[in-house]
């Protein structure tokens, strides 16, 4: 409808290129301003860091529940988070043995899994189902050595 009004004006030959240029500039401005908003969840949830994979590998138990264990397995070029109650998450690993703290599951939209190593035997895992931070769980290392006095 907007272009029909422009086409029916008497000064179409002189004004149409100017109006079209203004419309294109406004459209580009709106698109650019929407792409730079800070409210997007994609920009706020992804914070990647690296962890030593040797500290993560092994079996971890959920602090709140008995019998809910997860296991980190080294598969060569990545670390797998294996659980009986969920699907596997994958964490990329570099040649020095450091792994990314942000994992993924290969589907769309990709659910995420973020790791924070609080201490040598305490791990915080935050599951992000759809780009938004989801629930966080605390795990303790199951096969840690207990020193006898």
C-alpha positions as a printed Julia matrix, in Angstrom:
149×3 Matrix{Float64}:
  0.0     0.0     0.0
  2.84    2.37    0.82
  4.43    1.88   -2.59
  1.04    2.39   -4.3
  0.79    5.83   -2.68
  4.29    6.64   -3.86
  3.52    5.46   -7.39
  0.33    7.57   -7.64
  1.89   10.86   -6.6
  2.28   13.56   -9.27
  5.96   14.09   -8.56
  6.85   10.41   -8.67
  9.91   10.86  -10.84
 11.48   13.42   -8.5
 10.37   12.29   -5.04
 10.29    8.48   -5.37
 14.08    7.91   -5.2
 14.35   10.22   -2.2
 11.48    8.52   -0.35
 12.86    5.11   -1.16
 16.26    6.12    0.16
 14.71    7.38    3.42
 12.71    4.14    3.82
 15.8     1.99    3.26
 17.82    4.05    5.75
 15.09    3.69    8.39
 14.84   -0.04    7.76
 18.61   -0.49    8.14
 18.6     1.62   11.3
 15.83   -0.47   12.88
 17.51   -3.75   11.96
 20.89   -2.58   13.27
 19.45   -1.28   16.55
 17.54   -4.54   17.16
 20.64   -6.64   16.58
 22.58   -4.76   19.27
 20.15   -5.1    22.16
 21.52   -6.49   25.39
 18.33   -8.32   26.31
 19.1   -11.31   24.13
 19.61  -14.48   26.12
 22.16  -15.69   23.58
 24.57  -12.95   24.61
 24.1   -13.35   28.35
 24.46  -17.07   29.0
 27.58  -18.11   27.13
 30.73  -17.65   29.16
 33.43  -20.07   28.18
 36.53  -20.88   30.17
 38.83  -23.89   30.32
 39.27  -26.53   32.99
 41.94  -29.16   33.52
 40.28  -32.35   32.28
 42.28  -34.51   34.71
 40.43  -32.86   37.62
 37.03  -33.5    36.02
 37.39  -37.1    34.82
 35.71  -39.74   36.95
 32.43  -40.35   38.76
 30.6   -37.54   40.55
 27.63  -37.88   42.95
 24.82  -35.39   43.35
 24.93  -33.74   46.77
 21.13  -33.78   47.28
 20.37  -37.32   46.11
 21.91  -40.69   46.84
 22.53  -42.87   43.82
 22.41  -40.14   41.2
 25.86  -40.34   39.63
 27.36  -38.83   36.51
 30.62  -39.73   34.84
 33.09  -37.75   32.77
 34.82  -39.92   30.14
 37.79  -38.95   27.95
 37.03  -39.99   24.37
 40.19  -38.6    22.82
 39.32  -35.24   21.36
 36.43  -34.42   23.7
 35.1   -35.16   27.17
 31.69  -36.83   27.49
 29.32  -36.29   30.39
 27.44  -39.56   30.79
 24.35  -39.93   32.94
 21.69  -42.63   33.3
 18.98  -39.97   33.67
 19.82  -37.67   30.77
 21.51  -37.66   27.37
 25.25  -37.18   26.89
 26.86  -33.75   26.82
 30.11  -33.14   24.97
 32.94  -30.79   25.95
 35.7   -29.94   23.51
 39.28  -30.65   24.58
 42.51  -29.17   23.27
 45.92  -30.79   22.83
 47.11  -29.67   26.29
 44.34  -31.55   28.07
 42.21  -28.53   28.91
 38.5   -28.79   28.25
 35.87  -26.15   27.63
 33.59  -25.43   30.57
 30.59  -25.16   28.23
 29.24  -28.38   26.8
 26.55  -29.16   24.26
 24.18  -31.86   23.1
 23.86  -32.17   19.29
 20.26  -31.19   18.56
 18.47  -27.94   17.69
 18.12  -25.86   19.74
 21.25  -27.15   21.45
 20.82  -27.61   25.19
 23.87  -26.44   27.06
 25.72  -27.56   30.14
 28.11  -25.26   32.0
 30.69  -26.45   34.54
 32.22  -24.54   37.43
 34.88  -26.34   39.45
 34.42  -24.88   42.93
 37.14  -26.99   44.56
 39.03  -30.15   43.67
 36.1   -32.3    44.79
 33.07  -29.99   44.26
 31.51  -29.25   40.89
 28.59  -27.0    39.97
 26.69  -27.92   36.79
 24.12  -25.59   35.22
 21.89  -27.07   32.55
 20.55  -24.63   29.94
 17.69  -26.21   28.01
 16.93  -23.43   25.52
 19.63  -20.72   25.72
 18.35  -19.68   29.15
 20.17  -20.74   32.32
 18.32  -23.61   33.9
 18.74  -25.41   37.21
 22.13  -25.76   38.87
 23.26  -28.87   40.7
 26.24  -29.54   42.97
 28.27  -32.72   42.71
 31.1   -34.17   44.77
 33.8   -36.45   43.4
 32.9   -40.02   44.28
 36.31  -41.62   43.96
 38.2   -39.05   45.98
 40.79  -40.23   48.45
 39.97  -39.87   52.12
 43.02  -39.35   54.28
 43.15  -41.37   57.5
 44.5   -39.76   60.64
